[in-house]
């Protein structure tokens, strides 16, 4: 029984490798993202070749809430670059965690909305008592 499992795993591994080769040069990310255009304009260039990078050569994406960190390879010199979709913000605590501006702004907006909603409901309740 173990032999069949290992053969299935080996076949799956080979199929994944073949699919990866077929997808090379095609966009791999699906969905919508929020970008800081200043960061995108500054960091989406190969410093060695002086050409623009392309999402067609996306190696990996790490999602941190609304922010993403991309590993993108230059299609000319094959250097791997790290590109962030939002600027990092120093954490208030000493935990060493990296926070992103888009996530902080979203959290602040959600907090302020909750406060405003609570105040609005209090005004409504007081007014109609």
ABEGO torsion letter per residue (X at the ends): XAAAAAAAAAAAAAAAAAAAAAABGBBABBEBBBBBAAAAAAAABBAAAGBBBBAAABABBBBBEABBBBBBBBAAAGBBBBBBABBBBBBABAAGBBBBAAAAAAAAAAAAAAAAAAAAAAAAAAAAX
